[in-house]
């Protein structure tokens, strides 16, 4: 596959080759969101059925009484690496998690309790929890896992236990909730209220419903019958071209190696019926030569596009098999999905002898062999369905994309399947951010391409904070005097363009630390502490910089403030001892 083009392109050209489709019913006239309860007044059966599905139960208030019998309390989990305990208790109908540590005599060194505000998940794999501190949302350290019927550390906490300080990122929560209200460009910061609708709802797939409701209300007022044809006021995924319908599902049900939002766009701007690629570019590192589709990470949409069923029919899509309004399970689910298989295949298509087919649970189940459950390595105690639809024996099976693979190369998953390899048609500014994201994730094979592209983009760097951040990080990684200077200038431009976020402040301060500009580092970190008070790195770094300047009194003020917010931070406690010793009068 060809690499990216180094020839510059006018910025006004398309950021990808996927352009908006012609007007689709409902995409232009949707108006504002109205909430699923409004939809239920006319579509009660759909609403009630959907509310029983996993999507319809994706998020709840943590004080929901229905969970009392599901979540056993009290419970305790011990983290030997940090020598800390984590408890779950229930008080007056509300859930709490506690974090504490004890000395050799069993006395508490610190203890902090947090009321749990929101529950994430429908319970199929388990439940996670969110804690709200003022306008910030953080993940609780413990989750409940349904398969083991036990409490354990939330996904990722077994690698780095951050207690109650792991921020909830907007790009994650938008798929686990109906409508979240993150503050654009910030980290873990949300408007009031943080959610307009908790669980995934009707408008996530059908688009905003205001125009539809208004027109139907007018029909009733005028005593006229609604049209039975396509409704221009709402999106019906079943009436979309298959790929556009898949885009709705893909916005959440597709993993990636890196996602890049388009200039001036946010994933929440996406509307059903529009190409997802108009809002975000989803990139994946191309599979290696000879890779079996079923050996790749579990990714619903991409796995489906790699299946022989998809490539042979070109008419297989998410809603071919899945009706989002219902959530079948057990024998009912097996029968429903087997019926979908038999729309194209016959019972005689299976090469396995009937006696062996009857040994599956349930008997003669297509999915047991062709869409098996596989363990999810990134989520504890979880398993998901393999959508690559492999044959029983997949050893040596190669994927069409990988037969002529070159290293390294990317696929653009938000392009139509037959155009995913046309990376050269992507704007350099978007590709720069993609390469930067991959290198930060440890894919150093993309570093030469990143540096090459950075030189091109730097000649006319647009006033786009995301592009400037990528250029700054590229220069930072060079660790040269010239590179450090350029990185500072890029980050100063980021701060001048609008409100900086905590990552901007921490990155720019690290540049000043590297060049021993300690006063500048202190100034930036004080701004970070003022704007984003719930990030422990700010207090650790700021106190260290004050001590570099010999300002131990200022360091103590910062440290004691930090310990009050983060009593579990033993790095802050160690720094406090050091600063206190330095302020003692000489003997």
C-alpha positions as CSV (number, residue, x, y, z in Angstrom):
1,X,0.0,0.0,0.0
2,X,1.2,3.5,-0.7
3,X,2.3,5.7,2.2
4,X,1.0,9.1,2.8
5,X,1.5,11.8,0.2
6,X,4.1,14.4,1.1
7,X,2.6,16.8,-1.3
8,X,0.8,19.6,0.5
9,X,-2.9,20.1,0.1
10,X,-5.1,23.2,0.6
11,X,-6.6,23.2,4.0
12,X,-10.0,23.9,2.6
13,X,-10.0,20.5,0.9
14,X,-11.7,17.5,2.6
15,X,-10.0,16.3,5.7
16,X,-10.7,12.7,4.4
17,X,-12.1,11.4,1.2
18,X,-15.4,10.5,2.9
19,X,-17.8,13.3,2.3
20,X,-21.3,13.9,3.6
21,X,-23.9,12.0,1.8
22,X,-26.9,13.6,0.1
23,X,-29.7,14.7,2.4
24,X,-30.9,11.7,4.4
25,X,-34.4,11.9,6.0
26,X,-34.1,13.2,9.5
27,X,-30.5,14.4,9.4
28,X,-31.2,18.0,8.5
29,X,-34.5,18.6,10.4
30,X,-33.8,16.9,13.7
31,X,-33.7,20.0,15.8
32,X,-32.9,19.5,19.5
33,X,-32.8,16.4,21.6
34,X,-36.0,15.7,23.6
35,X,-35.2,12.6,25.6
36,X,-36.4,9.0,25.4
37,X,-39.3,9.5,27.7
38,X,-40.9,11.8,25.2
39,X,-40.5,9.1,22.5
40,X,-42.1,6.6,24.8
41,X,-45.5,8.4,24.7
42,X,-46.0,7.1,21.1
43,X,-43.6,4.2,20.9
44,X,-44.2,2.6,24.3
45,X,-43.6,-1.0,23.3
46,X,-40.3,-0.2,21.6
47,X,-39.3,2.0,24.6
48,X,-40.1,-0.7,27.2
49,X,-38.4,-3.4,25.2
50,X,-35.3,-1.3,24.7
51,X,-35.0,-0.4,28.3
52,X,-34.4,-4.1,29.0
53,X,-31.4,-4.3,26.7
54,X,-27.8,-3.7,27.7
55,X,-27.8,-0.4,25.9
56,X,-31.0,0.7,27.6
57,X,-29.5,0.0,31.0
58,X,-26.0,1.3,30.3
59,X,-26.0,3.9,33.1
60,X,-28.0,4.4,36.3
61,X,-27.9,6.6,39.4
62,X,-25.9,4.8,42.0
63,X,-28.7,4.9,44.6
64,X,-31.0,2.8,42.4
65,X,-32.8,0.4,44.7
66,X,-33.0,-2.4,42.1
67,X,-29.2,-2.9,42.5
68,X,-29.4,-3.6,46.2
69,X,-29.9,-7.4,45.6
70,X,-27.3,-7.5,42.9
71,X,-24.4,-5.8,44.6
72,X,-23.3,-7.6,47.7
73,X,-22.1,-5.3,50.5
74,X,-20.0,-4.9,52.6
75,X,-16.9,-6.0,50.7
76,X,-13.1,-5.4,50.9
77,X,-10.3,-5.6,48.4
78,X,-6.6,-5.3,49.4
79,X,-3.9,-3.9,47.1
80,X,-0.6,-5.4,48.2
81,X,1.5,-3.1,45.9
82,X,0.3,0.0,47.7
83,X,-0.6,-1.6,51.0
84,X,-4.0,-0.1,50.8
85,X,-7.5,-1.3,51.5
86,X,-10.6,-0.6,49.5
87,X,-14.1,-1.2,51.0
88,X,-17.6,-1.1,49.6
89,X,-20.5,-0.2,52.0
90,X,-24.1,0.8,51.8
91,X,-25.5,3.5,54.0
92,X,-29.1,4.8,54.0
93,X,-29.6,3.4,50.5
94,X,-26.4,4.9,49.0
95,X,-23.2,3.2,48.0
96,X,-19.8,4.2,49.2
97,X,-16.3,3.2,48.5
98,X,-13.5,3.8,50.9
99,X,-9.7,3.9,50.5
100,X,-7.4,3.6,53.5
101,X,-4.0,2.5,54.8
102,X,-2.9,1.3,58.2
103,X,0.4,1.4,60.1
104,X,2.0,-1.6,61.9
105,X,-0.2,-1.0,64.9
106,X,-3.4,-1.2,62.8
107,X,-4.1,2.5,63.1
108,X,-5.3,4.4,60.1
109,X,-2.7,6.5,58.3
110,X,-5.4,8.0,56.2
111,X,-9.0,7.1,55.2
112,X,-11.3,8.7,52.6
113,X,-14.8,7.8,51.7
114,X,-16.6,8.7,48.5
115,X,-20.2,8.4,47.7
116,X,-20.8,6.7,44.4
117,X,-22.9,8.8,42.1
118,X,-23.4,6.8,38.9
119,X,-23.4,3.1,37.8
120,X,-21.9,2.2,34.4
121,X,-22.9,-1.0,32.8
122,X,-25.9,-3.3,32.5
123,X,-24.4,-6.1,34.5
124,X,-23.7,-8.5,31.6
125,X,-20.0,-8.3,32.5
126,X,-20.4,-6.2,35.6
127,X,-20.8,-2.7,37.0
128,X,-18.4,0.2,37.2
129,X,-19.0,3.4,39.2
130,X,-18.4,7.2,38.9
131,X,-17.6,9.7,41.6
132,X,-18.4,13.4,41.1
133,X,-16.3,16.0,42.8
134,X,-17.7,19.5,42.0
135,X,-17.8,19.5,38.2
136,X,-15.3,16.7,37.7
137,X,-16.1,13.0,37.2
138,X,-13.7,10.2,38.3
139,X,-13.8,6.4,38.1
140,X,-14.2,4.5,41.3
141,X,-11.3,2.1,42.0
142,X,-13.6,-1.0,42.5
143,X,-16.0,-2.6,40.1
144,X,-18.4,-5.5,40.5
145,X,-17.9,-8.5,38.1
146,X,-20.9,-10.6,37.4
147,X,-19.1,-13.7,36.1
148,X,-17.2,-14.1,39.3
149,X,-19.8,-12.5,41.6
150,X,-17.1,-10.5,43.3
151,X,-15.7,-7.1,43.7
152,X,-12.3,-6.3,42.1
153,X,-10.2,-3.4,40.8
154,X,-11.7,-1.5,37.9
155,X,-10.2,-2.2,34.4
156,X,-6.7,-0.6,34.3
157,X,-6.4,-0.2,38.1
158,X,-4.5,-3.5,38.3
159,X,-1.8,-1.8,36.3
160,X,-1.8,1.6,38.0
161,X,-4.0,2.1,41.0
162,X,-5.0,5.8,41.0
163,X,-7.6,5.6,43.7
164,X,-10.3,8.1,43.1
165,X,-8.3,10.3,40.8
166,X,-8.7,8.7,37.4
167,X,-10.7,11.2,35.3
168,X,-13.6,10.2,33.1
169,X,-12.7,11.2,29.6
170,X,-15.4,12.5,27.3
171,X,-14.4,10.2,24.4
172,X,-15.2,7.2,26.7
173,X,-18.3,8.3,28.5
174,X,-20.2,9.3,25.3
175,X,-20.7,5.6,24.5
176,X,-21.7,4.5,27.9
177,X,-24.4,7.2,28.4
178,X,-27.3,8.7,26.6
179,X,-26.1,12.3,26.4
180,X,-23.1,13.5,28.4
181,X,-22.2,17.2,28.8
182,X,-18.4,17.3,28.9
183,X,-16.6,20.7,28.8
184,X,-15.0,20.7,25.3
185,X,-11.2,20.4,25.4
186,X,-11.0,19.7,29.2
187,X,-10.1,16.6,31.1
188,X,-12.7,15.1,33.3
189,X,-14.7,18.4,33.5
190,X,-18.4,18.4,32.9
191,X,-21.2,21.0,32.7
192,X,-24.2,21.0,35.1
193,X,-25.8,18.6,34.9
194,X,-23.1,16.2,33.6
195,X,-25.7,14.1,31.8
196,X,-28.9,15.1,30.0
197,X,-29.8,11.4,29.7
198,X,-28.1,8.7,31.6
199,X,-28.6,5.5,29.6
200,X,-28.2,5.1,25.9
201,X,-31.6,6.2,24.4
202,X,-33.7,6.4,21.3
203,X,-31.9,9.5,19.9
204,X,-28.5,7.9,20.0
205,X,-29.5,5.9,17.0
206,X,-32.4,7.9,15.5
207,X,-31.0,11.4,16.0
208,X,-32.6,14.5,17.7
209,X,-36.3,14.1,17.9
210,X,-37.7,17.7,18.3
211,X,-38.8,18.1,14.7
212,X,-40.4,14.6,14.7
213,X,-42.3,15.3,17.9
214,X,-43.5,18.7,16.7
215,X,-44.7,17.3,13.4
216,X,-46.5,14.4,15.0
217,X,-48.1,16.7,17.5
218,X,-49.2,18.9,14.6
219,X,-50.7,15.9,12.9
220,X,-52.7,15.1,16.0
221,X,-53.9,18.7,16.3
222,X,-54.9,18.7,12.6
223,X,-56.5,15.3,13.0
224,X,-54.5,14.0,10.1
225,X,-52.9,10.6,9.6
226,X,-49.1,10.5,9.7
227,X,-47.4,9.5,6.4
228,X,-46.6,5.8,6.1
229,X,-43.5,6.4,3.9
230,X,-40.1,7.7,4.9
231,X,-40.3,10.3,7.6
232,X,-38.1,13.3,6.8
233,X,-38.2,14.4,10.5
234,X,-36.4,11.4,12.0
235,X,-33.7,8.9,11.0
236,X,-34.7,5.3,10.7
237,X,-31.5,3.2,10.4
238,X,-33.4,0.5,8.6
239,X,-33.9,2.9,5.7
240,X,-30.3,4.0,5.4
241,X,-27.8,2.5,3.1
242,X,-26.1,-0.4,4.9
243,X,-22.8,1.3,5.4
244,X,-24.3,4.5,6.8
245,X,-26.4,2.4,9.3
246,X,-23.1,0.6,10.3
247,X,-21.6,4.0,11.0
248,X,-24.1,4.5,13.8
249,X,-23.1,1.3,15.5
250,X,-19.4,1.8,14.6
251,X,-19.2,5.1,16.5
252,X,-19.2,3.1,19.7
253,X,-18.8,-0.6,18.8
254,X,-15.4,-0.3,17.1
255,X,-12.1,-0.3,18.7
256,X,-9.1,1.5,17.2
257,X,-5.4,2.1,17.5
258,X,-6.1,5.8,17.4
259,X,-9.1,8.2,16.9
260,X,-8.7,11.7,15.6
261,X,-11.5,14.2,15.7
262,X,-11.9,16.4,12.6
263,X,-11.1,20.1,12.9
264,X,-13.8,21.9,14.9
265,X,-15.7,18.7,15.4
266,X,-16.4,16.4,18.4
267,X,-17.7,12.9,18.4
268,X,-20.9,14.2,20.0
269,X,-21.5,16.3,16.9
270,X,-22.1,13.1,15.0
271,X,-25.7,12.5,13.9
272,X,-27.2,9.2,12.6
273,X,-27.4,9.2,8.9
274,X,-24.2,11.1,8.4
275,X,-20.8,9.5,7.6
276,X,-18.9,9.0,10.9
277,X,-15.8,10.1,9.1
278,X,-17.1,13.6,8.8
279,X,-16.6,13.9,12.6
280,X,-13.8,11.5,13.5
281,X,-11.2,9.4,11.8
282,X,-10.7,5.9,13.2
283,X,-7.4,4.3,12.3
284,X,-6.1,0.8,12.8
285,X,-2.7,-0.6,12.2
286,X,-3.0,-3.0,9.3
287,X,-2.9,-6.7,10.2
288,X,0.3,-8.6,9.6
289,X,0.7,-10.9,6.6
290,X,-1.0,-14.2,7.2
291,X,-2.9,-13.0,10.3
292,X,-6.1,-14.8,11.0
293,X,-9.1,-12.5,11.4
294,X,-10.0,-14.4,14.6
295,X,-6.5,-13.8,16.0
296,X,-7.0,-10.0,15.8
297,X,-8.3,-8.0,18.8
298,X,-12.0,-8.2,19.2
299,X,-13.6,-5.4,17.2
300,X,-17.1,-5.8,16.1
301,X,-17.3,-3.7,12.9
302,X,-13.9,-4.4,11.6
303,X,-14.2,-8.1,12.5
304,X,-17.4,-8.3,10.5
305,X,-15.9,-6.6,7.5
306,X,-13.1,-9.2,7.5
307,X,-15.5,-12.1,7.5
308,X,-16.0,-14.3,4.5
309,X,-19.8,-13.7,4.9
310,X,-19.4,-10.0,4.6
311,X,-17.0,-10.1,1.6
312,X,-19.1,-12.6,-0.3
313,X,-22.5,-10.9,0.2
314,X,-21.6,-7.2,0.6
315,X,-25.0,-7.0,2.2
316,X,-24.2,-8.1,5.7
317,X,-24.6,-5.2,8.3
318,X,-24.9,-4.8,12.0
319,X,-28.7,-4.6,11.9
320,X,-28.9,-7.7,9.7
321,X,-28.6,-9.7,12.9
322,X,-29.1,-7.2,15.7
323,X,-32.3,-5.5,16.5
324,X,-31.3,-2.8,19.0
325,X,-34.8,-2.8,20.5
326,X,-34.5,-6.3,21.9
327,X,-31.9,-8.1,23.9
328,X,-32.4,-11.8,23.5
329,X,-30.5,-14.3,25.7
330,X,-30.0,-18.0,26.1
331,X,-32.0,-20.3,23.7
332,X,-34.0,-17.4,22.4
333,X,-30.8,-15.6,21.2
334,X,-29.3,-18.8,19.7
335,X,-32.5,-19.4,17.7
336,X,-32.7,-15.8,16.5
337,X,-29.1,-15.7,15.3
338,X,-29.3,-19.2,13.8
339,X,-32.3,-18.0,11.8
340,X,-30.3,-15.1,10.4
341,X,-27.5,-17.5,9.4
342,X,-30.1,-19.7,7.6
343,X,-31.2,-16.7,5.5
344,X,-28.1,-17.3,3.4
345,X,-27.0,-20.8,4.3
346,X,-28.9,-24.0,4.7
347,X,-28.7,-26.7,7.3
348,X,-26.8,-28.8,4.8
349,X,-24.2,-26.1,4.4
350,X,-22.5,-27.2,7.7
351,X,-19.7,-29.7,7.1
352,X,-19.9,-30.9,10.7
353,X,-21.7,-34.2,11.1
354,X,-25.1,-33.9,12.8
355,X,-24.2,-35.8,15.9
356,X,-21.4,-33.3,16.7
357,X,-23.6,-30.4,15.9
358,X,-26.0,-31.5,18.6
359,X,-23.3,-31.5,21.3
360,X,-23.2,-27.7,21.3
361,X,-25.0,-25.7,24.0
362,X,-27.7,-25.0,22.9
363,X,-27.8,-27.9,20.3
364,X,-27.0,-27.2,16.7
365,X,-26.0,-23.6,17.5
366,X,-24.1,-21.8,14.6
367,X,-22.5,-19.2,16.9
368,X,-20.8,-21.8,19.1
369,X,-18.5,-22.7,16.3
370,X,-18.5,-19.7,14.0
371,X,-18.8,-16.8,16.4
372,X,-17.2,-18.0,19.6
373,X,-16.8,-16.0,22.8
374,X,-13.2,-14.8,23.3
375,X,-11.6,-13.3,26.4
376,X,-11.1,-9.6,26.4
377,X,-7.6,-8.9,27.6
378,X,-8.3,-5.3,28.4
379,X,-11.3,-5.9,30.6
380,X,-11.1,-8.2,33.6
381,X,-13.4,-11.3,33.6
382,X,-15.0,-10.3,30.2
383,X,-15.6,-12.1,27.0
384,X,-17.0,-10.8,23.7
385,X,-18.3,-12.4,20.5
386,X,-15.8,-12.9,17.6
387,X,-17.5,-11.1,14.7
388,X,-14.9,-12.3,12.1
389,X,-17.2,-15.4,11.7
390,X,-14.3,-17.9,11.3
391,X,-14.5,-21.4,10.2
392,X,-14.0,-24.0,12.8
393,X,-10.3,-24.3,11.9
394,X,-8.7,-20.9,11.3
395,X,-5.0,-21.9,11.5
396,X,-3.1,-20.2,8.7
397,X,-6.2,-18.3,7.5
398,X,-5.1,-14.9,6.1
399,X,-6.9,-11.7,5.9
400,X,-7.3,-10.0,2.4
401,X,-5.8,-6.8,3.7
402,X,-2.7,-8.4,5.0
403,X,-1.6,-10.5,2.0
404,X,0.5,-7.6,0.6
405,X,1.2,-5.9,3.9
406,X,4.0,-3.4,4.2
407,X,5.3,-2.1,7.5
408,X,4.1,0.2,8.9
409,X,0.8,1.1,7.5
410,X,-2.7,2.1,8.6
411,X,-6.2,1.5,7.6
412,X,-8.9,4.2,7.9
413,X,-11.9,2.3,9.3
414,X,-14.3,5.3,8.9
415,X,-13.9,5.0,5.1
416,X,-16.0,2.6,3.2
417,X,-14.4,-0.9,3.4
418,X,-13.1,-0.8,-0.2
419,X,-11.3,2.5,0.5
420,X,-9.8,1.9,3.9
421,X,-6.3,1.6,2.5
422,X,-6.3,5.0,0.7
423,X,-4.3,6.7,3.5
424,X,-2.7,9.1,1.0
425,X,-6.1,10.9,0.6
426,X,-6.1,12.0,4.3
427,X,-5.1,15.6,5.1
428,X,-1.6,15.7,6.5
429,X,-2.8,17.4,9.7
430,X,-5.0,14.5,10.5
431,X,-2.4,11.9,9.7
432,X,0.2,13.8,11.8
433,X,-2.1,13.5,14.8
434,X,-2.6,9.8,14.1
435,X,1.1,9.0,13.9
436,X,1.7,11.1,17.1
437,X,-1.0,9.1,18.9
438,X,0.5,5.8,17.8
439,X,4.0,6.7,18.8
440,X,2.7,7.8,22.2
441,X,1.2,4.4,22.5
442,X,4.5,2.7,21.9
443,X,4.4,2.1,18.2
444,X,7.8,3.5,17.5
445,X,7.8,2.1,13.9
446,X,5.7,5.1,13.0
447,X,8.3,7.6,14.3
448,X,10.1,8.2,11.0
449,X,6.8,8.9,9.2
450,X,5.8,11.2,12.0
451,X,9.0,13.2,11.8
452,X,8.7,13.4,8.0
453,X,5.1,14.6,8.2
454,X,5.8,17.1,11.0
455,X,8.4,18.9,8.8
456,X,5.7,19.3,6.1
457,X,2.9,20.5,8.5
458,X,5.2,22.8,10.5
459,X,5.8,25.0,7.4
460,X,2.1,26.2,7.6
461,X,0.9,25.0,11.0
462,X,-2.8,25.9,11.3
463,X,-4.2,27.5,14.4
464,X,-5.5,24.2,15.6
465,X,-4.6,23.2,19.2
466,X,-4.6,19.5,18.4
467,X,-2.2,19.9,15.5
468,X,0.1,22.3,17.6
469,X,0.1,19.7,20.4
470,X,1.2,17.0,18.1
471,X,4.0,19.2,16.7
472,X,5.1,20.1,20.2
473,X,5.3,16.5,21.3
474,X,7.3,15.6,18.1
475,X,9.8,18.3,18.9
476,X,9.9,17.3,22.6
477,X,10.8,13.7,21.8
478,X,14.0,14.9,20.0
479,X,15.3,16.2,23.3
480,X,17.5,18.9,21.7
481,X,17.9,22.6,22.5
482,X,16.2,23.5,19.2
483,X,13.5,21.0,19.6
484,X,12.7,22.2,23.2
485,X,12.5,25.8,22.0
486,X,10.1,24.9,19.2
487,X,8.0,22.8,21.5
488,X,7.6,25.7,23.9
489,X,6.5,28.0,21.1
490,X,3.9,25.5,19.9
491,X,2.5,25.1,23.4
492,X,2.4,28.9,24.0
493,X,0.3,29.1,20.9
494,X,-2.0,26.4,22.3
495,X,-2.5,28.4,25.4
496,X,-3.1,31.6,23.5
497,X,-5.8,30.0,21.4
498,X,-8.2,29.3,24.3
499,X,-8.6,27.7,27.7
500,X,-5.8,25.2,28.3
501,X,-6.4,21.8,29.9
502,X,-4.5,20.1,32.6
503,X,-2.4,18.1,30.1
504,X,-1.3,21.3,28.3
505,X,-0.1,22.8,31.6
506,X,1.7,19.7,32.7
507,X,3.4,19.3,29.3
508,X,4.5,22.9,29.1
509,X,5.8,22.8,32.7
510,X,7.8,19.7,31.8
511,X,9.4,21.6,29.0
512,X,10.4,24.4,31.4
513,X,11.7,21.8,33.9
514,X,13.8,20.2,31.2
515,X,15.4,23.5,30.3
516,X,15.8,24.4,34.1
517,X,13.4,27.4,33.8
518,X,12.0,26.7,37.2
519,X,10.2,30.1,37.7
520,X,8.4,29.6,34.4
521,X,7.5,26.0,35.5
522,X,6.1,27.3,38.8
523,X,4.0,30.0,37.0
524,X,2.4,27.4,34.7
525,X,1.8,24.9,37.5
526,X,0.1,27.5,39.7
527,X,-2.3,28.2,36.8
528,X,-2.9,24.4,36.6
529,X,-3.6,24.2,40.3
530,X,-6.0,27.1,40.1
531,X,-7.9,25.8,37.1
532,X,-7.8,22.0,37.8
533,X,-7.5,21.3,41.5
534,X,-8.1,17.5,41.4
535,X,-4.9,16.3,39.7
536,X,-2.2,15.1,42.1
537,X,0.6,15.5,39.6
538,X,0.2,19.3,39.8
539,X,0.9,19.3,43.5
540,X,3.9,16.9,43.3
541,X,5.5,18.9,40.4
542,X,4.8,22.3,41.8
543,X,6.2,21.5,45.2
544,X,9.3,20.1,43.6
545,X,9.8,23.2,41.6
546,X,9.4,25.5,44.6
547,X,12.1,23.5,46.3
548,X,14.4,23.8,43.3
549,X,14.0,27.6,43.8
550,X,14.7,27.3,47.6
551,X,11.1,28.4,48.4
552,X,10.4,25.7,51.0
553,X,7.6,27.6,52.7
554,X,5.7,27.8,49.4
555,X,6.4,24.2,48.8
556,X,4.9,23.3,52.2
557,X,1.8,25.3,51.5
558,X,1.3,23.4,48.3
559,X,2.1,20.0,49.8
560,X,-0.3,20.4,52.7
561,X,-3.1,21.5,50.4
562,X,-2.4,18.5,48.2
563,X,-2.3,16.0,51.1
564,X,-5.7,17.3,52.2
565,X,-7.2,16.5,48.8
566,X,-5.1,13.3,48.2
567,X,-4.3,11.8,51.6
568,X,-3.3,8.5,49.9
569,X,-0.4,10.2,48.0
570,X,2.7,9.1,49.8
571,X,4.9,11.0,47.4
572,X,3.3,14.2,48.7
573,X,4.0,13.0,52.3
574,X,7.6,12.3,51.5
575,X,8.1,15.7,49.9
576,X,6.4,17.3,53.0
577,X,9.0,15.7,55.3
578,X,11.8,17.0,53.0
579,X,10.4,20.5,52.9
580,X,9.7,20.6,56.6
581,X,13.3,19.5,57.4
582,X,14.6,22.3,55.1
583,X,12.6,25.0,57.0
584,X,13.8,24.0,60.5
585,X,16.2,26.4,62.0
586,X,19.9,25.4,62.0
587,X,21.0,23.7,65.3
